[in-house]
Amino acid sequence: MEIRTFADFWPYYVRAHSRPRTRLLHAIGSILALICIVLALTVSRWFFLAAPLIGYAFAWYGHFFVEHNKPATFGHPFYSLAADYVMLWKILTGRMGDEVARHTAG
């Protein structure tokens, strides 16, 4: 599969996050990473180092032990980061389940 745009990447990303527990772990990691960024701006710059470590720890656990696949970060790091936050928004707005159904049907 050739991926040239985010629109090409998104269906691949959604299929790689088909299990609800994987998506939950990603959401937790993404929210904690955002909290670390806020703390880095307000408390200590050291929290900038914690943001990716915490965010990826939750996400990669979900891939390796729940979804049993390889994180998209390895092949498409920038699209993957953007997709993490698109997915988080869709989870928070209750639309991610429909997105998964649309991209995993058939």
Secondary structure, DSSP 8 states (H G I E B T S, - for coil): ----SHHHHHHHHHHTT-SHHHHHHHHHHHHHHHHHHHHHHHT-TTHHHHHHHHHHHHHHHIIIIII-S--GGGT-HHHHHHHHHHHHHHHHTT-HHHHHHHHH--
